[in-house]
């Protein structure tokens, strides 16, 4: 699941504010507070004064003031403290300040009226409180509590105003909202980023800041198998595990490697459930794209064979002997390989052979008929091969597309050229490596019009007779060109010692010294120049 995007399965939290709006609640509280402070002055009725603190009643008896100057000083000090606290709360830079309103003015006015009343009465109250407990301390404590409540409320309003909806990108005020992973939404804005519908489930997926339905996220980001078209399952560790072809990028479930799913014998792609491959017999299947240019009989192959001989002639590597070319089934190819005494190296799945012994080989002379998804009416004819030179015949497996068949022919013709020119006792890495180079060069000339596929330092320059008409090369479809690129990729990335490492060593030598000097060095030393 890429890299900046990540998926979270989350449970949204819903929040709500169902109390009355803040301005109305503050106004009602301020009106009550003003009444409270306006009523803090001591009222006299029939020579008695009653005041409730903490639910207890205090009775007062009339006394005369003892020291007017001391009381005036205490009164002035209390009045100054109260005014100082009120002024601090009304400063613009004070915490929680949101402007001077009518309620703040009423609060200050009520506090001032309360503190401006005389601090003594003609009657001295009887003290029922503990010694040292003063009534003005209660006033100061209440004032601090009021200011703390006012500042805290303003801070809460600032925090609320900082919430921005992740859907509409507008401010979230009071009311219900959703919160997850540091992002907030209005309930009506909490919609799936893929389908646009409201998310009502308790679990959802989050990619970046975008919410998704779990099903929508899986549909978009969970890989599907290109064979069965189902979501690729997770393994025991909970990870998505799949296989992918290194060239085509076809993704498939690991189980398809063991459930006998057909694989094209040419391009290696697996058969999809909504398509049917052509079964060639002997465990081989062919996809429909490769079938379009498949070589099915010797008549189809002869023009291709002669064009490759012309390609060799254009490289000043003319083959004078007429070497027979036969198109055969796999069984006939395996039997011919067993009867071959010249023990050169073969691939695990042999698709071509350069014979040097006399044998009788069954070859295909008539194109078989395709019925349903299999080959019908396969007709073969036994042919006696007589040794007239170092090379008896070249055998190629039938049913492969034109470019793959041509690359096999170019490879086997190079074997024949080496034998006819007296290259003996070469190691598999040297012989197979240089043959793969010629095969790769021919493929490059076919899919890249105008390319000679020969290093400039080579004395083997193509002649005019080897040049194919440009119109013929340009007529190749994009599908066939892609197949040619795949066959070149197979040669370049082969992991075997003889074919893979041999090709890379031979190709490096040819690119550095040219084809002519490389072949001369091989002829004299049996190795590549370094």
C-alpha positions as CSV (number, residue, x, y, z in Angstrom):
1,X,0.0,0.0,0.0
2,X,2.9,3.1,-2.2
3,X,4.4,5.7,0.0
4,X,3.0,8.7,1.4
5,X,-0.5,7.1,1.6
6,X,-1.1,4.7,4.4
7,X,-4.3,2.9,5.5
8,X,-5.7,2.9,9.0
9,X,-8.7,1.0,10.2
10,X,-10.2,3.4,12.7
11,X,-13.2,4.0,14.8
12,X,-14.4,7.6,14.6
13,X,-15.3,9.4,17.8
14,X,-18.4,11.6,17.9
15,X,-18.6,14.7,20.0
16,X,-21.4,17.1,20.6
17,X,-22.3,20.4,22.3
18,X,-26.0,20.4,23.2
19,X,-25.9,23.2,25.8
20,X,-27.2,26.7,24.9
21,X,-24.8,28.9,22.9
22,X,-22.0,30.6,24.8
23,X,-23.1,34.2,24.4
24,X,-26.6,33.5,25.8
25,X,-25.2,31.4,28.8
26,X,-22.6,34.1,29.6
27,X,-25.3,36.9,29.5
28,X,-27.5,34.9,31.9
29,X,-24.6,34.2,34.2
30,X,-23.4,37.8,34.2
31,X,-26.9,39.1,35.1
32,X,-27.0,36.7,38.1
33,X,-23.5,37.7,39.1
34,X,-24.4,41.4,38.9
35,X,-27.4,40.9,41.2
36,X,-25.1,38.9,43.6
37,X,-22.6,41.7,43.9
38,X,-25.2,44.4,44.1
39,X,-26.7,42.5,47.0
40,X,-23.5,42.0,49.0
41,X,-24.0,45.3,50.9
42,X,-25.4,44.8,54.4
43,X,-29.1,45.9,54.7
44,X,-30.6,47.0,58.0
45,X,-34.2,46.2,59.0
46,X,-35.6,47.0,62.4
47,X,-32.1,47.2,63.9
48,X,-31.2,43.7,62.8
49,X,-29.1,42.5,59.8
50,X,-29.3,38.9,58.5
51,X,-26.7,37.5,55.9
52,X,-26.2,33.9,54.8
53,X,-22.7,32.5,54.3
54,X,-22.4,28.7,53.8
55,X,-26.0,28.2,54.8
56,X,-25.6,29.6,58.3
57,X,-27.3,32.7,59.7
58,X,-25.4,35.5,61.5
59,X,-27.3,37.9,63.9
60,X,-25.8,41.4,64.3
61,X,-26.2,43.8,67.2
62,X,-25.7,47.6,67.0
63,X,-22.2,48.9,67.9
64,X,-20.4,52.1,67.2
65,X,-17.2,52.2,65.0
66,X,-14.0,52.2,67.0
67,X,-11.5,53.7,64.7
68,X,-12.7,55.5,61.6
69,X,-9.2,56.1,60.1
70,X,-8.3,52.4,60.3
71,X,-11.6,51.4,58.7
72,X,-11.1,53.9,55.9
73,X,-7.7,52.6,55.1
74,X,-8.9,49.0,54.9
75,X,-11.8,50.1,52.7
76,X,-9.4,52.0,50.3
77,X,-7.1,48.9,50.1
78,X,-9.9,46.5,49.3
79,X,-11.3,48.9,46.7
80,X,-7.9,49.3,45.1
81,X,-7.4,45.5,44.9
82,X,-10.7,44.9,43.3
83,X,-10.2,47.7,40.7
84,X,-6.8,46.3,39.9
85,X,-8.1,42.8,39.1
86,X,-10.9,44.2,37.0
87,X,-8.5,46.4,35.0
88,X,-6.2,43.4,34.4
89,X,-9.1,41.3,33.1
90,X,-10.0,44.1,30.6
91,X,-6.5,44.5,29.1
92,X,-6.3,43.4,25.4
93,X,-3.3,41.2,26.0
94,X,-4.8,39.4,28.9
95,X,-5.4,35.6,28.5
96,X,-8.9,34.9,27.2
97,X,-9.6,38.5,26.2
98,X,-12.2,38.8,23.4
99,X,-13.1,42.5,23.6
100,X,-15.0,44.6,26.1
101,X,-18.7,43.7,26.1
102,X,-21.8,44.9,27.9
103,X,-21.6,41.9,30.4
104,X,-18.0,42.8,31.3
105,X,-19.0,46.4,32.0
106,X,-21.9,45.3,34.2
107,X,-19.6,42.9,36.1
108,X,-17.1,45.7,36.8
109,X,-19.8,48.1,37.7
110,X,-21.4,45.6,40.2
111,X,-18.0,45.0,41.8
112,X,-17.3,48.7,42.1
113,X,-20.7,49.4,43.7
114,X,-20.2,46.5,46.1
115,X,-16.8,47.8,47.2
116,X,-17.9,51.5,47.3
117,X,-20.4,50.8,50.1
118,X,-19.3,51.7,53.6
119,X,-17.3,48.9,55.2
120,X,-18.9,49.6,58.6
121,X,-22.4,49.9,59.8
122,X,-24.0,51.5,62.9
123,X,-24.4,48.0,64.2
124,X,-21.3,45.7,64.8
125,X,-22.2,42.1,63.8
126,X,-21.8,39.4,66.4
127,X,-18.8,37.2,65.2
128,X,-19.8,33.6,65.0
129,X,-16.9,32.8,62.5
130,X,-13.5,31.6,63.6
131,X,-11.1,34.4,64.6
132,X,-9.3,36.0,61.7
133,X,-11.9,35.0,59.1
134,X,-12.9,38.2,57.3
135,X,-15.8,38.8,55.0
136,X,-13.7,40.6,52.5
137,X,-11.7,37.4,52.0
138,X,-14.8,35.7,50.7
139,X,-15.3,38.6,48.2
140,X,-11.7,38.3,46.9
141,X,-11.9,34.5,46.6
142,X,-15.1,34.8,44.6
143,X,-13.6,37.4,42.3
144,X,-10.6,35.2,41.6
145,X,-12.9,32.3,40.7
146,X,-14.9,34.5,38.4
147,X,-11.8,35.7,36.6
148,X,-10.5,32.2,36.3
149,X,-13.8,31.0,34.8
150,X,-13.8,33.9,32.4
151,X,-10.2,33.2,31.1
152,X,-10.8,29.4,30.9
153,X,-14.0,30.0,28.8
154,X,-12.1,32.2,26.4
155,X,-9.3,29.7,26.0
156,X,-11.9,26.9,25.3
157,X,-13.5,29.1,22.6
158,X,-10.1,29.6,21.0
159,X,-9.5,25.8,20.9
160,X,-13.0,25.2,19.4
161,X,-12.4,27.8,16.7
162,X,-9.2,26.1,15.6
163,X,-11.0,22.9,14.4
164,X,-11.2,22.8,10.6
165,X,-13.4,20.3,8.8
166,X,-11.4,17.9,6.7
167,X,-14.2,17.7,4.2
168,X,-15.4,21.3,3.5
169,X,-12.3,22.9,5.1
170,X,-14.5,25.3,7.0
171,X,-14.4,26.1,10.8
172,X,-16.2,23.7,13.1
173,X,-18.1,25.6,15.7
174,X,-20.4,24.2,18.3
175,X,-22.4,21.1,17.5
176,X,-21.6,17.5,16.7
177,X,-18.4,16.6,15.0
178,X,-16.2,13.5,14.3
179,X,-12.5,13.2,15.1
180,X,-9.9,10.7,14.1
181,X,-6.1,10.7,13.7
182,X,-6.0,14.5,14.4
183,X,-8.6,15.3,11.7
184,X,-12.1,16.6,12.3
185,X,-15.2,16.5,10.2
186,X,-18.8,17.8,10.2
187,X,-21.0,14.7,10.3
188,X,-22.4,15.6,6.9
189,X,-18.9,16.0,5.5
190,X,-17.6,12.6,6.6
191,X,-17.8,11.0,3.1
192,X,-15.8,8.3,1.3
193,X,-13.2,9.8,-0.9
194,X,-13.8,7.2,-3.6
195,X,-17.6,6.9,-3.9
196,X,-18.6,10.2,-2.2
197,X,-21.2,8.5,0.0
198,X,-21.5,9.1,3.7
199,X,-19.5,6.8,6.0
200,X,-21.9,5.3,8.5
201,X,-19.9,2.3,9.5
202,X,-18.0,2.2,12.8
203,X,-14.8,1.2,11.0
204,X,-13.3,2.8,8.0
205,X,-9.9,3.2,6.2
206,X,-7.9,6.4,6.2
207,X,-5.3,7.2,3.4
208,X,-3.5,10.4,4.4
209,X,-6.4,12.6,5.5
210,X,-8.9,11.0,3.1
211,X,-11.5,8.6,4.6
212,X,-12.7,5.6,2.7
213,X,-15.2,2.8,3.1
214,X,-13.2,-0.3,3.8
215,X,-14.7,-1.9,0.7
216,X,-13.9,1.1,-1.5
217,X,-10.3,1.2,-0.2
218,X,-9.8,-2.5,-0.8
219,X,-11.2,-2.1,-4.3
220,X,-8.7,0.7,-5.1
221,X,-5.6,-0.3,-3.3
222,X,-5.7,-4.1,-2.6
223,X,-4.0,-5.9,-5.5
224,X,-6.0,-8.3,-7.6
225,X,-4.7,-11.5,-9.2
226,X,-4.3,-11.2,-13.0
227,X,-5.2,-14.9,-13.3
228,X,-8.3,-15.5,-11.1
229,X,-9.2,-11.7,-10.8
230,X,-9.8,-12.1,-7.1
231,X,-8.2,-10.1,-4.3
232,X,-4.8,-11.6,-3.5
233,X,-5.0,-13.2,-0.1
234,X,-2.7,-12.4,2.8
235,X,-0.3,-15.0,4.2
236,X,0.0,-16.2,7.8
237,X,1.8,-13.1,8.8
238,X,-1.0,-10.9,7.5
239,X,1.0,-9.6,4.5
240,X,-0.1,-9.5,0.9
241,X,2.0,-12.0,-0.9
242,X,2.0,-12.5,-4.7
243,X,4.2,-13.4,-7.6
244,X,5.0,-11.1,-10.5
245,X,6.6,-11.7,-13.9
246,X,9.8,-9.7,-14.2
247,X,9.1,-8.5,-17.7
248,X,5.3,-8.5,-18.1
249,X,4.5,-7.5,-14.5
250,X,1.7,-10.0,-14.4
251,X,0.6,-10.4,-10.7
252,X,-0.9,-13.7,-9.5
253,X,-1.5,-15.7,-6.4
254,X,1.3,-18.0,-5.3
255,X,-1.2,-20.9,-5.4
256,X,-1.4,-20.7,-9.2
257,X,2.2,-22.0,-9.5
258,X,0.9,-25.4,-8.2
259,X,-2.7,-25.6,-9.3
260,X,-1.8,-26.5,-13.0
261,X,-2.7,-23.1,-14.4
262,X,-1.5,-23.2,-18.0
263,X,1.5,-21.0,-18.9
264,X,2.4,-19.9,-22.4
265,X,5.4,-21.8,-23.7
266,X,6.5,-18.7,-25.6
267,X,6.0,-15.6,-23.5
268,X,5.6,-17.4,-20.1
269,X,2.4,-15.5,-19.2
270,X,-0.2,-17.5,-17.2
271,X,-3.7,-18.1,-18.6
272,X,-6.3,-15.8,-17.3
273,X,-9.7,-17.2,-16.2
274,X,-11.5,-15.2,-18.9
275,X,-9.3,-16.4,-21.8
276,X,-8.4,-19.8,-23.2
277,X,-4.9,-20.8,-24.4
278,X,-4.4,-23.2,-27.3
279,X,-3.1,-26.6,-26.1
280,X,-0.3,-27.8,-28.4
281,X,0.1,-31.2,-26.7
282,X,3.1,-32.6,-24.8
283,X,2.4,-30.2,-22.0
284,X,2.7,-27.0,-24.0
285,X,0.1,-24.2,-24.3
286,X,0.2,-21.1,-26.5
287,X,-1.5,-17.7,-25.7
288,X,-3.6,-16.0,-28.4
289,X,-1.1,-13.2,-28.9
290,X,1.7,-15.6,-29.7
291,X,-0.6,-17.7,-31.8
292,X,-1.1,-14.8,-34.2
293,X,2.5,-15.2,-35.7
294,X,3.1,-18.9,-34.7
295,X,5.1,-21.0,-37.2
296,X,3.2,-24.3,-37.5
297,X,4.8,-26.1,-40.5
298,X,7.9,-26.2,-42.6
299,X,6.3,-24.2,-45.4
300,X,5.7,-21.3,-42.9
301,X,9.3,-21.6,-41.7
302,X,11.2,-21.7,-45.0
303,X,11.0,-17.9,-45.8
304,X,12.1,-17.1,-42.3
305,X,15.0,-19.5,-42.5
306,X,16.3,-18.0,-45.8
307,X,16.0,-14.5,-44.5
308,X,18.3,-15.4,-41.6
309,X,20.8,-17.0,-43.9
310,X,20.7,-13.7,-45.9
311,X,21.3,-11.9,-42.6
312,X,24.5,-14.0,-42.0
313,X,25.6,-13.3,-45.6
314,X,25.2,-9.6,-45.0
315,X,27.5,-10.0,-42.0
316,X,30.1,-11.5,-44.3
317,X,29.5,-14.9,-42.7
318,X,28.1,-16.7,-45.7
319,X,27.1,-20.4,-45.2
320,X,27.7,-22.2,-48.5
321,X,26.4,-25.6,-47.5
322,X,22.7,-26.2,-47.9
323,X,21.7,-27.3,-44.4
324,X,18.2,-28.8,-44.2
325,X,15.8,-27.2,-41.7
326,X,13.0,-29.2,-40.1
327,X,10.1,-28.2,-37.9
328,X,9.4,-30.9,-35.3
329,X,7.5,-31.8,-32.2
330,X,9.1,-32.0,-28.8
331,X,9.3,-35.8,-28.7
332,X,11.2,-35.9,-32.1
333,X,13.5,-33.1,-30.8
334,X,14.3,-35.0,-27.6
335,X,14.9,-38.3,-29.6
336,X,17.3,-36.5,-32.0
337,X,19.2,-34.9,-29.1
338,X,19.7,-38.4,-27.5
339,X,21.1,-39.7,-30.8
340,X,23.5,-36.8,-31.1
341,X,27.2,-37.8,-30.4
342,X,28.5,-34.3,-30.6
343,X,28.0,-33.4,-27.0
344,X,27.5,-29.6,-26.9
345,X,25.5,-28.0,-24.2
346,X,21.7,-27.8,-24.2
347,X,19.1,-25.7,-22.3
348,X,16.8,-27.4,-19.8
349,X,14.0,-26.9,-22.3
350,X,15.5,-27.5,-25.7
351,X,13.7,-25.7,-28.6
352,X,16.4,-26.1,-31.3
353,X,19.2,-28.4,-32.3
354,X,22.1,-28.4,-34.8
355,X,22.6,-32.0,-35.8
356,X,25.9,-33.5,-36.9
357,X,25.0,-37.2,-37.1
358,X,22.8,-39.1,-39.6
359,X,19.4,-39.7,-38.2
360,X,15.8,-40.2,-39.2
361,X,13.6,-37.4,-37.8
362,X,9.8,-37.0,-38.0
363,X,9.0,-33.5,-39.2
364,X,5.8,-31.6,-39.7
365,X,4.9,-30.9,-43.3
366,X,1.3,-29.7,-43.1
367,X,-0.1,-27.0,-40.9
368,X,-2.4,-28.7,-38.2
369,X,-6.0,-27.5,-37.7
370,X,-7.1,-25.8,-34.5
371,X,-10.4,-26.9,-33.1
372,X,-11.7,-25.5,-29.9
373,X,-8.6,-24.8,-27.8
374,X,-6.4,-27.6,-29.1
375,X,-4.4,-28.8,-32.2
376,X,-6.1,-31.3,-34.4
377,X,-4.9,-33.4,-37.4
378,X,-1.2,-33.2,-36.6
379,X,0.6,-35.0,-39.5
380,X,4.3,-35.8,-39.5
381,X,6.6,-37.4,-42.0
382,X,9.8,-39.3,-41.3
383,X,12.9,-37.9,-43.0
384,X,16.3,-39.6,-43.4
385,X,19.1,-37.1,-42.8
386,X,22.4,-37.9,-44.6
387,X,25.7,-36.4,-43.4
388,X,27.3,-34.4,-46.2
389,X,29.3,-32.0,-44.0
390,X,29.9,-31.1,-40.4
391,X,26.2,-30.2,-40.1
392,X,23.4,-32.6,-40.9
393,X,20.3,-30.5,-40.2
394,X,18.8,-27.8,-38.0
395,X,15.7,-28.8,-36.0
396,X,13.3,-26.2,-34.5
397,X,10.3,-26.8,-32.2
398,X,7.0,-26.0,-33.9
399,X,4.2,-23.7,-32.6
400,X,6.4,-20.8,-31.6
401,X,5.9,-17.2,-32.8
402,X,7.9,-15.9,-35.7
403,X,10.4,-13.8,-33.7
404,X,11.2,-16.6,-31.3
405,X,11.5,-19.2,-34.1
406,X,13.8,-16.8,-35.9
407,X,16.0,-16.2,-32.8
408,X,16.3,-20.0,-32.4
409,X,17.3,-20.4,-36.0
410,X,19.9,-17.6,-35.7
411,X,21.4,-19.4,-32.7
412,X,21.5,-22.8,-34.3
413,X,22.9,-21.4,-37.6
414,X,25.8,-19.9,-35.6
415,X,26.5,-23.4,-34.3
416,X,26.6,-24.6,-37.9
417,X,28.9,-21.7,-39.0
418,X,31.4,-22.4,-36.2
419,X,31.6,-26.1,-37.1
420,X,31.9,-25.4,-40.8
421,X,34.7,-22.9,-40.1
422,X,36.7,-25.3,-38.0
423,X,36.0,-24.0,-34.5
424,X,36.6,-27.1,-32.3
425,X,36.5,-28.0,-28.7
426,X,35.0,-24.8,-27.5
427,X,33.7,-24.6,-23.9
428,X,29.9,-24.4,-23.5
429,X,30.2,-20.8,-22.2
430,X,32.2,-19.7,-25.3
431,X,30.1,-21.5,-27.9
432,X,26.7,-20.9,-26.5
433,X,27.6,-17.4,-25.5
434,X,28.6,-16.3,-29.0
435,X,25.6,-18.0,-30.5
436,X,23.3,-16.1,-28.1
437,X,25.0,-12.9,-29.3
438,X,24.0,-13.6,-32.9
439,X,20.5,-14.4,-31.8
440,X,20.2,-11.2,-29.9
441,X,21.6,-9.2,-32.8
442,X,19.1,-10.6,-35.2
443,X,16.2,-9.8,-32.8
444,X,17.4,-6.3,-32.5
445,X,17.5,-5.8,-36.2
446,X,13.9,-7.0,-36.5
447,X,12.3,-4.9,-33.8
448,X,14.4,-1.8,-34.3
449,X,14.2,-0.6,-37.9
450,X,17.4,0.9,-39.3
451,X,19.6,-0.8,-36.7
452,X,22.5,-2.9,-38.0
453,X,22.9,-4.4,-34.6
454,X,26.7,-4.7,-35.3
455,X,29.3,-2.7,-33.4
456,X,31.0,0.0,-35.5
457,X,34.4,-1.5,-34.8
458,X,33.4,-4.8,-36.5
459,X,34.7,-5.6,-40.0
460,X,31.5,-7.6,-40.5
461,X,29.4,-4.8,-42.0
462,X,26.0,-5.8,-43.3
463,X,25.7,-5.7,-47.1
464,X,22.7,-4.5,-49.1
465,X,21.5,-8.1,-49.7
466,X,20.9,-8.6,-46.0
467,X,18.8,-5.5,-45.6
468,X,15.1,-6.3,-45.3
469,X,12.5,-4.0,-46.8
470,X,11.7,-1.2,-44.3
471,X,8.0,-1.6,-45.1
472,X,8.1,-5.2,-43.9
473,X,9.8,-4.3,-40.6
474,X,7.4,-1.3,-40.1
475,X,4.4,-3.6,-40.6
476,X,5.1,-5.4,-37.3
477,X,2.4,-4.9,-34.7
478,X,3.1,-3.4,-31.3
479,X,2.3,-6.9,-29.8
480,X,5.0,-8.5,-31.9
481,X,7.5,-5.8,-31.1
482,X,6.8,-6.3,-27.4
483,X,7.3,-10.1,-27.8
484,X,10.7,-9.4,-29.5
485,X,11.7,-7.2,-26.6
486,X,10.8,-10.0,-24.2
487,X,12.9,-12.5,-26.1
488,X,15.8,-10.1,-26.0
489,X,15.2,-9.7,-22.3
490,X,15.3,-13.5,-21.8
491,X,18.7,-13.7,-23.5
492,X,20.2,-10.8,-21.6
493,X,18.9,-12.0,-18.1
494,X,19.4,-15.7,-18.5
495,X,20.8,-17.1,-15.2
496,X,22.4,-20.3,-16.6
497,X,26.2,-20.5,-16.8
498,X,26.5,-21.4,-20.4
499,X,23.7,-19.3,-21.9
500,X,23.5,-16.4,-19.4
501,X,27.0,-15.8,-18.3
502,X,28.3,-16.9,-21.7
503,X,26.2,-14.3,-23.5
504,X,27.2,-11.5,-21.2
505,X,30.9,-12.2,-21.6
506,X,30.6,-12.6,-25.4
507,X,28.5,-9.5,-25.7
508,X,31.0,-7.4,-23.7
509,X,33.9,-8.7,-26.0
510,X,31.9,-7.9,-29.2
511,X,31.0,-4.4,-28.0
512,X,34.7,-3.7,-27.1
513,X,36.6,-5.4,-30.0
514,X,34.0,-6.0,-32.6
515,X,32.6,-9.3,-33.9
516,X,35.4,-10.1,-36.4
517,X,38.3,-9.7,-33.8
518,X,36.3,-11.6,-31.2
519,X,35.7,-14.5,-33.5
520,X,39.4,-14.6,-34.5
521,X,40.4,-14.6,-30.9
522,X,38.0,-17.4,-30.1
523,X,39.4,-19.4,-33.1
524,X,43.0,-19.1,-31.9
525,X,42.6,-19.2,-28.1
526,X,39.2,-20.8,-27.5
527,X,38.3,-17.9,-25.2
528,X,36.9,-14.4,-25.4
529,X,39.3,-11.4,-25.5
530,X,39.4,-9.4,-22.3
